[in-house]
Every structure is written in structure tokens, then in C-alpha cells.
Amino acid sequence: MSSELVINSSNERVSIALLEDGKLVELNESSLKQQFSVGDIYLARVKKNMPGLNAAFIDVGYEKDAFLHYLDLGPQFSSLNKYLGHVLARKGRPMPISKFKRLPDINKHGKINEILKQGQFILVQIAKEPISTKGPRLTSEISIAGRNIVLMPFSDKISISSKISSQEEKDRLKNLLTAIRPQNFGIIVRTVAEGKKVAELDNELRTLVKKWEQSFDHLTTKGLPRLVISELSRESAVVRDHLNGNFDGIHISDEKVFGEMKDYIREVAPEKEKIVKLYTGKEPIFDKLGVLKQIKAAFGKTVSFKQGAYLIIEHTEALHVIDVNSGNRSRSSSDQETNAVEVNLSAADEVARQLRLRDMGGIIVIDFIDMHKHENKQKLFERMKEAMSVDKTKHNILPLSKFGLMQITRQRVRPEMHIETAENCPTCAGSGKAQPPLLFPEEVKNELSMLIAEHQPAKLEVALHPFVATYLTKGFNSEERKWRKELGCKIKINAVESLHFLEFRVYNEQGEELRRKKH
């Protein structure tokens, strides 16, 4: 299976699409102004304790206070808190953790009031981004993720990914990391570390330890809350979590992001540097590489997947319901049971893709087509587990119930991806009434006049339906030629078949679409 990453970056947003064998399986969109990404570490202050919930609200700078439960403090919270006190007291370079004497683990059945006090300084990490009306969910069991390993300060455990099947390889990695692990640091070994040499793992371990220690240099309580360690940019984090031997290309539309990604790949996987490519075409990168078409097809309420079969997807705050329908397949000549099995197996693949693509979390209930034979129900359960095996988000799948329903729980750490696929009619703009076609050329000219006044371009390209473009460019004294003289700008009219009769787009020399600024 080949994988490609397509990154579309603008002045306001970054959109990241992951393709597997040319099919869209993940989509991430984030604002450049977005804060509180999963993995960010903050120095914050306890706002108030909630004994009834055995939790505390923490001020991390979000409009809603963040939530920290007692069970999310982590066993080593006393050691972390003591170390933080030393750092803030010294106001300089703190002692290395390897020389720090750890305290006993906290009581896992304790109370929040026994550990935290109102106004206390605390080090926390974002475990779940703000969703709907809720603030971020926090943890004080700090971890710093790398490509091959995850560093756990104040721990002494070495855990190996359960997805590494070879016991011999698990033993090799554990022995190797036991030998190079600094004192008071625990390590989680990721699946991608399988087969890696000691030099590469040692280099990454030293880098993560250095990142942790340097973040405390000159740390003070001024300007709280404050970001102490930032997670990688969203695009780098996606690459870190997915980069493997099957990765064929990373296509980027922005030169700055291209440079940053090139540097990151050179650092973590120099042999993959050539797969990072800068896209310079005039057509938007998502359009050129077929991503936009897949987005429009995959994010509606109804999703077709095979030979007329389709899914209907409904959402609530914590529950998602997916109904599987055979559609035209019900007219096939095969018997009902065979038809149901074929549709359900294909539906399982599409459901697994939709969960990743929309990042659906919470409880997912799937109503499959009824099957009578137990072996077919078991086959569907195994197919769903196999399809979900590539999903890196924690999930749990239950077998079909006697009502033919399958339940899946999937961890939710950021808001669900939702894209509105319905569009306003380009002719009536949703009003239900169209303007007289006779006035359309004058409207285009007026719009060009205002865009020229705002943007002062040297040249403009106007995209119109072929019939309209021909009308405006025909003859020696065409409308196109008149506009050039009257507006004092080089104007070129292009015919674009995908546009409606009364729709137009305006682009500058760089191929960027121009729109009037909102006042």
C-alpha cells in the first residue's frame, strides 16, 4: 500500500490530506491561529477544585477552564510537582532529572484536595482539544513524542508497542533501550521502531531529553499561563505518525511549509528527503491531485461505496449512527444472504475509512443488513477488525448484537471533521431567483473595476463559461478589449467548462483568486 500526503497551506489555514493507494483516508484542517493542540505542555495555575468530581479546573488561557481529573495526574505527580518547585525557585538552569530523587507514587484512590490547592502552579499537557462547549482535557502524566519512541519523564518503565509481533524483536528493543535509558526517564517504543539500530534510537532519545531539559531554562511564573513545550506543527505530526517505507510523496503548495518539511524529513529520515515536493501549478493543489472531488463525495450525509450500495451517517454530540443500505444491489440475482454478506463486507471497509476521515469519536452504532448465518456474522466482525487495524486512534469493537447492530467506541481527542458539501446555486446565490443575463457582462466589469482599485494588479485573468467567454471576446472591438482600455489593466478572458453560465472567477498573475475585502 502506497501513501501520499497533500498539504494545502494558505494565509489562514492548513489542510492536510492523507491518501492510501490514491484514496482519501484522513483529512486534517487547522487554523494557523489555533492553540491547544494535543501534546502541548503548559505551565498553568489551578483555578478551583471540584471534590464532587474528584477533579480540578485549570486556567490554560482558553475561554473555558480546562479539566484535570485526579486519575489523569499520573502516578509520578509528586515528583513532577517537586521538580517544578525546584525549577521555579532556582530561576536558572535546573538540575538534570537523572540526578533528581523521585518521590513515591501518589495514591491512585486519593482525593484531588489532598494533592492540589487553589492558585497552585502546575505543569499540564493537552490530552484532548476543546470540543463543542467544553474546554481542553488535561493530563499531568507528561510524554514527549518522537518518531520511534515516546519519552516519559519521572517514569522508569519501558513499554513496547503491542503491534510488534516478534517476541525476539521486543526483547531486543527492550534490552537495547534499558542500556541507554537515562535515569528517571521511561520510554514507550512505537511500532515504527521495529528493526531500528541503536545509534538511531540513541540519537532520538538524546534529542527528546534535551528538548525536555531546555524547556525549563529560565522558566518563571510571569505571564501565566504559558506554553512550555509545543507539539510539532500539525503537518509534521501527521508525517511523524504515518511516515513508513510505503510513503511515496509529500506534495506541498506553500514554499515556507515546504522548507520546514524538508528540514524535518532530513532530520528524522534522510533517505526520504526526495519525496518532499513543492507544487507550483496555478490550479489549486487539492483540485489538481483529485482531493477536492473525494472530499465532496465522502463528507455528505449519504456516502456511496460499491455498486449502488450506500451509507447514511447521522451525528449527535456523543453518538454516531451509520445505516448500511444495499440500494440497487437488492435487485441482483444472488440470494438475500449472499447479497447481504457482500454489501456488509464492503460497508465495513468504508465505515473504517469514514471513521478515520471524519475523525469520529465516542460511540458509533452501525446497522448492517440482516444476516442469518452465524459464520457470516463472525466473518463481518473479523473484517471490521482488520479494516480498523490501521487506525492509530484507540478503539474497541464489539461483535454484532442479536439485533444486527455493531458498536464501536473510538477515542476523541479533537473536534470531529465536518465539511459542508452542499453549495449555493451559482446563478441565484441561494435566493431562487436569477438576474437577467443581459446585465451579466456589466456585473463582471463592475467587479473587475472594484478589484483593480483594491489590489492594483498588473494583469487579471477572468474565468467564464465557454459560451459567455466567446461572446465577450468575439470581434475586433470585443468587450474584452474595451475593458482593457476603460479599466487600465491587462485583462485576459479564459473559457472554463466547469463554471455555470452566470458564474465567473478572477485571478491575478500568480494564479491566486481575487475577492473583494469585507469592510
MOBEL-V144041 format. One record per residue. N is the residue number from 1. PSI is psi in whole degrees, -180 to 180 (none if undefined). OMEGA is omega in degrees with one decimal (NA if undefined). D_CENTER is the distance of its C-alpha to the mean C-alpha in whole Angstrom. Layout:
n=N psi=PSI omega=OMEGA d_center=D_CENTER
n=N psi=PSI omega=OMEGA d_center=D_CENTER
//
This chain:
n=1 psi=125 omega=178.6 d_center=21
n=2 psi=149 omega=-179.5 d_center=19
n=3 psi=142 omega=176.2 d_center=16
n=4 psi=146 omega=177.5 d_center=15
n=5 psi=132 omega=177.8 d_center=12
n=6 psi=120 omega=-175.7 d_center=12
n=7 psi=117 omega=178.4 d_center=11
n=8 psi=112 omega=-175.3 d_center=13
n=9 psi=134 omega=175.8 d_center=14
n=10 psi=-173 omega=-179.2 d_center=16
n=11 psi=-21 omega=-174.1 d_center=18
n=12 psi=-31 omega=-172.4 d_center=16
n=13 psi=157 omega=171.2 d_center=12
n=14 psi=125 omega=177.8 d_center=10
n=15 psi=130 omega=-176.3 d_center=8
n=16 psi=122 omega=179.5 d_center=7
n=17 psi=130 omega=176.1 d_center=9
n=18 psi=123 omega=179.4 d_center=10
n=19 psi=134 omega=173.9 d_center=13
n=20 psi=118 omega=-173.9 d_center=16
n=21 psi=40 omega=177.3 d_center=19
n=22 psi=-3 omega=-177.6 d_center=18
n=23 psi=132 omega=-179.3 d_center=16
n=24 psi=122 omega=-179.4 d_center=13
n=25 psi=-22 omega=177.4 d_center=11
n=26 psi=144 omega=177.8 d_center=7
n=27 psi=124 omega=178.0 d_center=6
n=28 psi=131 omega=174.9 d_center=3
n=29 psi=133 omega=179.6 d_center=6
n=30 psi=147 omega=175.5 d_center=8
n=31 psi=145 omega=177.9 d_center=11
n=32 psi=-17 omega=178.6 d_center=13
n=33 psi=0 omega=-175.2 d_center=15
n=34 psi=136 omega=176.0 d_center=12
n=35 psi=177 omega=171.6 d_center=14
n=36 psi=53 omega=174.3 d_center=13
n=37 psi=150 omega=177.2 d_center=10
n=38 psi=129 omega=-179.6 d_center=11
n=39 psi=-19 omega=177.6 d_center=13
n=40 psi=140 omega=-179.2 d_center=15
n=41 psi=129 omega=-176.1 d_center=19
n=42 psi=146 omega=164.0 d_center=21
n=43 psi=118 omega=-171.6 d_center=25
n=44 psi=-173 omega=-178.3 d_center=26
n=45 psi=142 omega=177.9 d_center=29
n=46 psi=122 omega=-179.2 d_center=29
n=47 psi=-52 omega=176.6 d_center=30
n=48 psi=151 omega=176.5 d_center=32
n=49 psi=149 omega=176.8 d_center=32
n=50 psi=85 omega=-175.4 d_center=32
n=51 psi=-34 omega=-179.5 d_center=35
n=52 psi=-30 omega=177.7 d_center=34
n=53 psi=-7 omega=-172.6 d_center=31
n=54 psi=49 omega=-175.8 d_center=31
n=55 psi=174 omega=178.8 d_center=28
n=56 psi=151 omega=171.3 d_center=28
n=57 psi=133 omega=-174.0 d_center=26
n=58 psi=137 omega=177.1 d_center=25
n=59 psi=107 omega=176.9 d_center=25
n=60 psi=9 omega=177.6 d_center=22
n=61 psi=1 omega=177.4 d_center=22
n=62 psi=157 omega=-178.4 d_center=20
n=63 psi=-30 omega=174.7 d_center=22
n=64 psi=138 omega=178.7 d_center=22
n=65 psi=144 omega=178.9 d_center=23
n=66 psi=158 omega=-173.0 d_center=21
n=67 psi=129 omega=178.2 d_center=22
n=68 psi=113 omega=179.0 d_center=23
n=69 psi=154 omega=-179.6 d_center=25
n=70 psi=-41 omega=-177.9 d_center=28
n=71 psi=-16 omega=179.0 d_center=27
n=72 psi=3 omega=176.0 d_center=24
n=73 psi=-32 omega=-178.2 d_center=26
n=74 psi=146 omega=-177.8 d_center=26
n=75 psi=-31 omega=-174.6 d_center=30
n=76 psi=22 omega=-174.8 d_center=30
n=77 psi=-38 omega=-179.3 d_center=30
n=78 psi=-41 omega=178.8 d_center=33
n=79 psi=-44 omega=179.1 d_center=33
n=80 psi=-43 omega=-177.6 d_center=30
n=81 psi=-41 omega=178.1 d_center=32
n=82 psi=-42 omega=179.6 d_center=35
n=83 psi=-42 omega=178.1 d_center=33
n=84 psi=-40 omega=177.2 d_center=32
n=85 psi=-42 omega=177.2 d_center=35
n=86 psi=-43 omega=-178.3 d_center=37
n=87 psi=-48 omega=-177.6 d_center=34
n=88 psi=-30 omega=179.8 d_center=35
n=89 psi=-36 omega=-175.8 d_center=38
n=90 psi=-28 omega=179.1 d_center=39
n=91 psi=35 omega=179.2 d_center=37
n=92 psi=-154 omega=-179.5 d_center=37
n=93 psi=118 omega=-177.0 d_center=35
n=94 psi=165 omega=177.1 d_center=35
n=95 psi=148 omega=176.9 d_center=36
n=96 psi=147 omega=179.3 d_center=34
n=97 psi=-32 omega=-177.6 d_center=33
n=98 psi=-22 omega=179.2 d_center=35
n=99 psi=3 omega=-176.7 d_center=38
n=100 psi=137 omega=179.3 d_center=37
n=101 psi=116 omega=-177.6 d_center=39
n=102 psi=151 omega=176.1 d_center=36
n=103 psi=163 omega=177.3 d_center=37
n=104 psi=156 omega=177.8 d_center=37
n=105 psi=151 omega=178.2 d_center=34
n=106 psi=160 omega=179.0 d_center=34
n=107 psi=120 omega=-176.6 d_center=36
n=108 psi=-12 omega=176.9 d_center=33
n=109 psi=19 omega=-176.4 d_center=35
n=110 psi=-177 omega=-179.1 d_center=36
n=111 psi=149 omega=-175.9 d_center=35
n=112 psi=-35 omega=-179.0 d_center=33
n=113 psi=-22 omega=178.9 d_center=36
n=114 psi=-18 omega=-173.9 d_center=37
n=115 psi=-44 omega=-174.3 d_center=34
n=116 psi=145 omega=175.4 d_center=33
n=117 psi=149 omega=178.5 d_center=35
n=118 psi=133 omega=-179.6 d_center=34
n=119 psi=-6 omega=-177.8 d_center=34
n=120 psi=142 omega=173.7 d_center=33
n=121 psi=142 omega=-175.5 d_center=31
n=122 psi=145 omega=176.6 d_center=28
n=123 psi=124 omega=-175.9 d_center=25
n=124 psi=159 omega=178.7 d_center=22
n=125 psi=140 omega=179.5 d_center=18
n=126 psi=118 omega=177.7 d_center=15
n=127 psi=-27 omega=179.6 d_center=15
n=128 psi=130 omega=-178.8 d_center=13
n=129 psi=161 omega=177.1 d_center=12
n=130 psi=131 omega=-179.6 d_center=14
n=131 psi=127 omega=178.6 d_center=14
n=132 psi=-121 omega=-177.3 d_center=17
n=133 psi=3 omega=-175.0 d_center=20
n=134 psi=146 omega=174.7 d_center=19
n=135 psi=-178 omega=179.9 d_center=19
n=136 psi=150 omega=171.5 d_center=16
n=137 psi=135 omega=-172.3 d_center=17
n=138 psi=163 omega=168.9 d_center=19
n=139 psi=152 omega=171.9 d_center=20
n=140 psi=9 omega=172.6 d_center=23
n=141 psi=85 omega=-169.0 d_center=23
n=142 psi=140 omega=173.8 d_center=21
n=143 psi=146 omega=179.0 d_center=19
n=144 psi=115 omega=-172.5 d_center=18
n=145 psi=135 omega=169.2 d_center=16
n=146 psi=-172 omega=-178.5 d_center=17
n=147 psi=-42 omega=-175.6 d_center=17
n=148 psi=-28 omega=-175.6 d_center=20
n=149 psi=161 omega=173.5 d_center=21
n=150 psi=128 omega=-177.3 d_center=20
n=151 psi=134 omega=-179.1 d_center=22
n=152 psi=95 omega=178.8 d_center=24
n=153 psi=144 omega=177.6 d_center=26
n=154 psi=18 omega=174.9 d_center=29
n=155 psi=167 omega=176.9 d_center=29
n=156 psi=16 omega=-176.2 d_center=31
n=157 psi=149 omega=171.6 d_center=30
n=158 psi=116 omega=-178.9 d_center=28
n=159 psi=140 omega=-178.6 d_center=26
n=160 psi=137 omega=179.6 d_center=25
n=161 psi=133 omega=179.7 d_center=22
n=162 psi=-14 omega=179.4 d_center=24
n=163 psi=-9 omega=172.1 d_center=22
n=164 psi=111 omega=-170.0 d_center=25
n=165 psi=-30 omega=-175.3 d_center=28
n=166 psi=120 omega=177.5 d_center=31
n=167 psi=-34 omega=179.0 d_center=33
n=168 psi=-41 omega=178.8 d_center=34
n=169 psi=-38 omega=176.3 d_center=31
n=170 psi=-44 omega=179.8 d_center=30
n=171 psi=-40 omega=180.0 d_center=33
n=172 psi=-47 omega=-179.1 d_center=33
n=173 psi=-40 omega=-179.0 d_center=30
n=174 psi=-44 omega=179.0 d_center=31
n=175 psi=-40 omega=-179.2 d_center=34
n=176 psi=-48 omega=-176.6 d_center=33
n=177 psi=-27 omega=174.2 d_center=31
n=178 psi=-36 omega=-177.8 d_center=33
n=179 psi=-33 omega=-174.7 d_center=35
n=180 psi=-4 omega=-176.3 d_center=33
n=181 psi=127 omega=174.7 d_center=31
n=182 psi=156 omega=178.5 d_center=33
n=183 psi=141 omega=176.4 d_center=34
n=184 psi=19 omega=173.6 d_center=32
n=185 psi=129 omega=172.5 d_center=29
n=186 psi=164 omega=-175.9 d_center=27
n=187 psi=135 omega=168.5 d_center=25
n=188 psi=124 omega=-178.2 d_center=22
n=189 psi=123 omega=-178.1 d_center=23
n=190 psi=161 omega=-177.1 d_center=19
n=191 psi=-37 omega=-175.7 d_center=20
n=192 psi=-14 omega=-179.4 d_center=20
n=193 psi=-9 omega=-178.8 d_center=23
n=194 psi=125 omega=178.1 d_center=25
n=195 psi=-2 omega=-178.0 d_center=28
n=196 psi=149 omega=-178.8 d_center=27
n=197 psi=161 omega=-175.6 d_center=30
n=198 psi=-36 omega=-177.5 d_center=31
n=199 psi=-42 omega=-179.2 d_center=31
n=200 psi=-44 omega=179.7 d_center=27
n=201 psi=-40 omega=179.5 d_center=26
n=202 psi=-41 omega=179.4 d_center=29
n=203 psi=-43 omega=179.3 d_center=28
n=204 psi=-39 omega=178.4 d_center=24
n=205 psi=-45 omega=179.2 d_center=26
n=206 psi=-38 omega=179.9 d_center=28
n=207 psi=-42 omega=-179.8 d_center=25
n=208 psi=-40 omega=177.2 d_center=23
n=209 psi=-43 omega=178.8 d_center=26
n=210 psi=-41 omega=178.8 d_center=27
n=211 psi=-41 omega=178.7 d_center=24
n=212 psi=-50 omega=-174.0 d_center=25
n=213 psi=-39 omega=-178.5 d_center=28
n=214 psi=-25 omega=-179.1 d_center=28
n=215 psi=-19 omega=-178.3 d_center=26
n=216 psi=-4 omega=177.7 d_center=29
n=217 psi=122 omega=176.5 d_center=31
n=218 psi=30 omega=177.2 d_center=33
n=219 psi=129 omega=179.8 d_center=31
n=220 psi=173 omega=-179.9 d_center=32
n=221 psi=6 omega=178.2 d_center=32
n=222 psi=141 omega=176.5 d_center=32
n=223 psi=32 omega=178.1 d_center=30
n=224 psi=152 omega=-7.8 d_center=28
n=225 psi=155 omega=-178.9 d_center=25
n=226 psi=147 omega=179.3 d_center=24
n=227 psi=124 omega=-178.2 d_center=21
n=228 psi=-50 omega=177.1 d_center=22
n=229 psi=126 omega=179.8 d_center=20
n=230 psi=138 omega=171.6 d_center=16
n=231 psi=159 omega=175.0 d_center=13
n=232 psi=159 omega=172.1 d_center=12
n=233 psi=156 omega=-176.0 d_center=11
n=234 psi=-40 omega=-178.6 d_center=7
n=235 psi=-39 omega=178.2 d_center=8
n=236 psi=-37 omega=179.3 d_center=11
n=237 psi=-40 omega=177.8 d_center=9
n=238 psi=-43 omega=178.5 d_center=7
n=239 psi=-44 omega=-179.9 d_center=11
n=240 psi=-41 omega=-175.0 d_center=12
n=241 psi=-17 omega=-174.6 d_center=11
n=242 psi=-15 omega=-175.1 d_center=12
n=243 psi=123 omega=178.2 d_center=15
n=244 psi=-173 omega=-175.8 d_center=18
n=245 psi=-19 omega=-177.9 d_center=21
n=246 psi=3 omega=-178.4 d_center=20
n=247 psi=120 omega=-174.3 d_center=18
n=248 psi=-28 omega=-176.4 d_center=20
n=249 psi=147 omega=172.5 d_center=18
n=250 psi=111 omega=-175.3 d_center=16
n=251 psi=125 omega=-172.4 d_center=16
n=252 psi=135 omega=-177.0 d_center=16
n=253 psi=-15 omega=-175.2 d_center=18
n=254 psi=132 omega=-175.1 d_center=18
n=255 psi=-38 omega=-180.0 d_center=21
n=256 psi=-47 omega=178.4 d_center=20
n=257 psi=-37 omega=177.2 d_center=16
n=258 psi=-45 omega=179.4 d_center=18
n=259 psi=-43 omega=179.7 d_center=21
n=260 psi=-42 omega=-179.1 d_center=18
n=261 psi=-37 omega=178.4 d_center=16
n=262 psi=-44 omega=179.4 d_center=20
n=263 psi=-42 omega=-178.3 d_center=21
n=264 psi=-46 omega=179.8 d_center=18
n=265 psi=-40 omega=179.1 d_center=19
n=266 psi=-32 omega=-178.1 d_center=23
n=267 psi=-44 omega=-173.0 d_center=22
n=268 psi=-27 omega=-178.6 d_center=20
n=269 psi=76 omega=-175.3 d_center=22
n=270 psi=-31 omega=-178.7 d_center=24
n=271 psi=-15 omega=-178.4 d_center=25
n=272 psi=6 omega=-173.1 d_center=22
n=273 psi=-34 omega=-175.3 d_center=22
n=274 psi=-15 omega=-178.0 d_center=24
n=275 psi=-12 omega=179.5 d_center=21
n=276 psi=119 omega=-174.1 d_center=19
n=277 psi=137 omega=178.3 d_center=21
n=278 psi=125 omega=178.7 d_center=21
n=279 psi=127 omega=-175.8 d_center=21
n=280 psi=8 omega=-178.8 d_center=24
n=281 psi=160 omega=179.8 d_center=25
n=282 psi=-34 omega=178.7 d_center=26
n=283 psi=138 omega=179.1 d_center=24
n=284 psi=140 omega=-172.5 d_center=20
n=285 psi=-38 omega=179.6 d_center=18
n=286 psi=-33 omega=176.9 d_center=16
n=287 psi=-46 omega=-175.6 d_center=20
n=288 psi=-41 omega=-175.8 d_center=21
n=289 psi=9 omega=173.9 d_center=19
n=290 psi=14 omega=-178.1 d_center=19
n=291 psi=-43 omega=-176.4 d_center=15
n=292 psi=-41 omega=179.9 d_center=16
n=293 psi=-40 omega=178.9 d_center=19
n=294 psi=-37 omega=178.1 d_center=17
n=295 psi=-47 omega=-178.7 d_center=14
n=296 psi=-34 omega=-177.7 d_center=18
n=297 psi=-23 omega=-170.0 d_center=19
n=298 psi=-14 omega=-171.3 d_center=16
n=299 psi=9 omega=177.5 d_center=15
n=300 psi=177 omega=176.4 d_center=19
n=301 psi=-35 omega=178.4 d_center=21
n=302 psi=129 omega=-178.0 d_center=23
n=303 psi=116 omega=176.5 d_center=21
n=304 psi=146 omega=-179.0 d_center=24
n=305 psi=-28 omega=-179.7 d_center=23
n=306 psi=121 omega=172.2 d_center=27
n=307 psi=47 omega=176.1 d_center=30
n=308 psi=-15 omega=177.2 d_center=30
n=309 psi=153 omega=-178.0 d_center=28
n=310 psi=161 omega=176.0 d_center=25
n=311 psi=147 omega=168.4 d_center=23
n=312 psi=123 omega=-173.2 d_center=23
n=313 psi=123 omega=178.0 d_center=20
n=314 psi=145 omega=-176.1 d_center=21
n=315 psi=144 omega=165.5 d_center=19
n=316 psi=-173 omega=-177.5 d_center=21
n=317 psi=-46 omega=-175.2 d_center=19
n=318 psi=0 omega=-174.4 d_center=19
n=319 psi=137 omega=175.3 d_center=20
n=320 psi=136 omega=-179.2 d_center=19
n=321 psi=129 omega=179.7 d_center=22
n=322 psi=124 omega=180.0 d_center=22
n=323 psi=129 omega=179.7 d_center=25
n=324 psi=128 omega=-179.6 d_center=26
n=325 psi=139 omega=-178.4 d_center=29
n=326 psi=-21 omega=178.4 d_center=31
n=327 psi=-130 omega=-178.6 d_center=32
n=328 psi=-18 omega=-179.1 d_center=35
n=329 psi=-24 omega=-177.6 d_center=34
n=330 psi=-16 omega=-179.5 d_center=37
n=331 psi=1 omega=-177.8 d_center=40
n=332 psi=162 omega=-174.0 d_center=39
n=333 psi=-17 omega=-178.6 d_center=43
n=334 psi=160 omega=-178.8 d_center=41
n=335 psi=165 omega=-172.7 d_center=42
n=336 psi=-42 omega=-177.6 d_center=40
n=337 psi=-46 omega=179.6 d_center=38
n=338 psi=-43 omega=178.9 d_center=37
n=339 psi=-44 omega=179.9 d_center=36
n=340 psi=-43 omega=180.0 d_center=34
n=341 psi=-46 omega=-178.4 d_center=33
n=342 psi=-46 omega=-179.7 d_center=32
n=343 psi=-44 omega=-178.0 d_center=29
n=344 psi=-40 omega=179.9 d_center=28
n=345 psi=-42 omega=176.8 d_center=27
n=346 psi=-37 omega=179.3 d_center=25
n=347 psi=-36 omega=179.5 d_center=24
n=348 psi=-43 omega=178.1 d_center=22
n=349 psi=-43 omega=-178.1 d_center=20
n=350 psi=-36 omega=177.2 d_center=19
n=351 psi=-44 omega=178.8 d_center=18
n=352 psi=-40 omega=178.4 d_center=16
n=353 psi=-43 omega=-178.6 d_center=14
n=354 psi=-38 omega=179.6 d_center=14
n=355 psi=-42 omega=178.3 d_center=12
n=356 psi=-44 omega=-174.8 d_center=10
n=357 psi=-45 omega=-179.0 d_center=9
n=358 psi=-6 omega=-176.3 d_center=9
n=359 psi=50 omega=-179.0 d_center=8
n=360 psi=130 omega=-178.6 d_center=12
n=361 psi=171 omega=-177.2 d_center=13
n=362 psi=-139 omega=-179.0 d_center=17
n=363 psi=129 omega=176.9 d_center=20
n=364 psi=124 omega=178.4 d_center=19
n=365 psi=125 omega=-177.7 d_center=23
n=366 psi=124 omega=177.9 d_center=24
n=367 psi=95 omega=178.9 d_center=27
n=368 psi=165 omega=175.4 d_center=28
n=369 psi=137 omega=-175.5 d_center=32
n=370 psi=134 omega=173.2 d_center=34
n=371 psi=147 omega=-175.1 d_center=36
n=372 psi=-31 omega=-175.6 d_center=39
n=373 psi=133 omega=-178.2 d_center=39
n=374 psi=-38 omega=-177.7 d_center=38
n=375 psi=-31 omega=177.2 d_center=37
n=376 psi=-38 omega=176.5 d_center=35
n=377 psi=-40 omega=178.9 d_center=33
n=378 psi=-38 omega=179.0 d_center=32
n=379 psi=-40 omega=178.6 d_center=31
n=380 psi=-42 omega=178.7 d_center=28
n=381 psi=-44 omega=179.5 d_center=27
n=382 psi=-38 omega=179.2 d_center=27
n=383 psi=-40 omega=179.0 d_center=25
n=384 psi=-42 omega=178.2 d_center=23
n=385 psi=-41 omega=179.3 d_center=22
n=386 psi=-43 omega=-179.6 d_center=22
n=387 psi=-32 omega=-179.1 d_center=20
n=388 psi=-6 omega=-175.8 d_center=17
n=389 psi=-25 omega=179.8 d_center=18
n=390 psi=-7 omega=-179.5 d_center=16
n=391 psi=118 omega=-176.3 d_center=13
n=392 psi=-14 omega=178.0 d_center=12
n=393 psi=138 omega=-179.1 d_center=12
n=394 psi=134 omega=-179.5 d_center=15
n=395 psi=164 omega=178.0 d_center=17
n=396 psi=135 omega=-175.4 d_center=21
n=397 psi=131 omega=176.8 d_center=23
n=398 psi=149 omega=177.7 d_center=26
n=399 psi=168 omega=178.8 d_center=29
n=400 psi=136 omega=175.7 d_center=30
n=401 psi=175 omega=-179.5 d_center=32
n=402 psi=-15 omega=176.7 d_center=36
n=403 psi=4 omega=179.0 d_center=34
n=404 psi=19 omega=-179.7 d_center=32
n=405 psi=140 omega=173.6 d_center=29
n=406 psi=135 omega=179.7 d_center=26
n=407 psi=135 omega=177.8 d_center=24
n=408 psi=134 omega=169.3 d_center=20
n=409 psi=137 omega=-178.1 d_center=19
n=410 psi=131 omega=-176.1 d_center=15
n=411 psi=138 omega=178.8 d_center=14
n=412 psi=116 omega=-178.5 d_center=12
n=413 psi=-9 omega=176.2 d_center=10
n=414 psi=163 omega=-177.0 d_center=8
n=415 psi=147 omega=178.4 d_center=10
n=416 psi=142 omega=177.1 d_center=10
n=417 psi=122 omega=178.7 d_center=8
n=418 psi=127 omega=179.2 d_center=12
n=419 psi=127 omega=179.1 d_center=13
n=420 psi=117 omega=-176.4 d_center=17
n=421 psi=-19 omega=177.0 d_center=19
n=422 psi=142 omega=-178.0 d_center=22
n=423 psi=151 omega=173.9 d_center=24
n=424 psi=146 omega=175.3 d_center=27
n=425 psi=126 omega=-177.6 d_center=30
n=426 psi=-19 omega=-178.8 d_center=31
n=427 psi=-45 omega=-175.3 d_center=34
n=428 psi=-6 omega=-179.6 d_center=35
n=429 psi=32 omega=176.4 d_center=31
n=430 psi=-1 omega=-177.0 d_center=31
n=431 psi=-22 omega=-176.6 d_center=35
n=432 psi=-1 omega=178.8 d_center=37
n=433 psi=139 omega=-179.3 d_center=39
n=434 psi=145 omega=177.7 d_center=39
n=435 psi=159 omega=177.3 d_center=41
n=436 psi=128 omega=-179.8 d_center=44
n=437 psi=-27 omega=-179.0 d_center=43
n=438 psi=-30 omega=-177.3 d_center=46
n=439 psi=-6 omega=-173.5 d_center=44
n=440 psi=-46 omega=179.3 d_center=41
n=441 psi=-37 omega=179.4 d_center=42
n=442 psi=-36 omega=177.5 d_center=43
n=443 psi=-44 omega=179.0 d_center=40
n=444 psi=-45 omega=-179.6 d_center=38
n=445 psi=-43 omega=179.7 d_center=41
n=446 psi=-41 omega=178.9 d_center=40
n=447 psi=-42 omega=178.2 d_center=37
n=448 psi=-40 omega=179.7 d_center=37
n=449 psi=-44 omega=-179.6 d_center=40
n=450 psi=-37 omega=178.1 d_center=38
n=451 psi=-39 omega=178.4 d_center=35
n=452 psi=-41 omega=179.5 d_center=37
n=453 psi=-36 omega=-177.8 d_center=39
n=454 psi=-44 omega=-169.5 d_center=35
n=455 psi=-15 omega=-179.3 d_center=34
n=456 psi=52 omega=-178.9 d_center=37
n=457 psi=155 omega=176.1 d_center=36
n=458 psi=-27 omega=-176.4 d_center=38
n=459 psi=145 omega=177.2 d_center=37
n=460 psi=146 omega=172.0 d_center=35
n=461 psi=131 omega=-177.8 d_center=34
n=462 psi=121 omega=179.8 d_center=34
n=463 psi=127 omega=-177.9 d_center=33
n=464 psi=163 omega=174.1 d_center=35
n=465 psi=144 omega=-175.9 d_center=36
n=466 psi=-38 omega=-179.4 d_center=38
n=467 psi=-44 omega=-178.8 d_center=41
n=468 psi=-41 omega=179.8 d_center=41
n=469 psi=-41 omega=179.4 d_center=40
n=470 psi=-42 omega=179.7 d_center=44
n=471 psi=-40 omega=-175.2 d_center=45
n=472 psi=-14 omega=-177.3 d_center=44
n=473 psi=-4 omega=-175.4 d_center=45
n=474 psi=148 omega=175.4 d_center=48
n=475 psi=162 omega=-178.6 d_center=52
n=476 psi=-43 omega=-178.9 d_center=53
n=477 psi=59 omega=-176.2 d_center=52
n=478 psi=165 omega=176.3 d_center=49
n=479 psi=-38 omega=178.8 d_center=47
n=480 psi=-47 omega=-179.4 d_center=44
n=481 psi=-40 omega=178.6 d_center=47
n=482 psi=-42 omega=-178.8 d_center=48
n=483 psi=-39 omega=179.8 d_center=45
n=484 psi=-44 omega=-177.9 d_center=45
n=485 psi=-47 omega=-174.7 d_center=48
n=486 psi=-37 omega=-174.7 d_center=48
n=487 psi=-9 omega=176.6 d_center=44
n=488 psi=39 omega=-177.9 d_center=45
n=489 psi=145 omega=175.8 d_center=42
n=490 psi=119 omega=-176.8 d_center=41
n=491 psi=129 omega=178.0 d_center=40
n=492 psi=130 omega=-179.9 d_center=39
n=493 psi=128 omega=-180.0 d_center=38
n=494 psi=143 omega=177.3 d_center=36
n=495 psi=126 omega=-179.9 d_center=36
n=496 psi=114 omega=-173.8 d_center=33
n=497 psi=-26 omega=-175.7 d_center=33
n=498 psi=-12 omega=-179.5 d_center=30
n=499 psi=150 omega=176.8 d_center=31
n=500 psi=167 omega=-177.8 d_center=33
n=501 psi=-43 omega=-175.3 d_center=37
n=502 psi=40 omega=178.5 d_center=36
n=503 psi=144 omega=177.5 d_center=33
n=504 psi=156 omega=177.4 d_center=32
n=505 psi=147 omega=-179.5 d_center=30
n=506 psi=132 omega=-177.5 d_center=31
n=507 psi=150 omega=174.5 d_center=30
n=508 psi=-172 omega=-177.0 d_center=31
n=509 psi=-29 omega=-178.8 d_center=32
n=510 psi=1 omega=-179.6 d_center=29
n=511 psi=11 omega=-179.9 d_center=27
n=512 psi=134 omega=179.2 d_center=25
n=513 psi=133 omega=-179.7 d_center=26
n=514 psi=137 omega=174.7 d_center=28
n=515 psi=153 omega=177.7 d_center=28
n=516 psi=142 omega=178.6 d_center=30
n=517 psi=145 omega=178.5 d_center=29
n=518 psi=131 omega=-178.5 d_center=29
n=519 psi=none omega=NA d_center=32
//
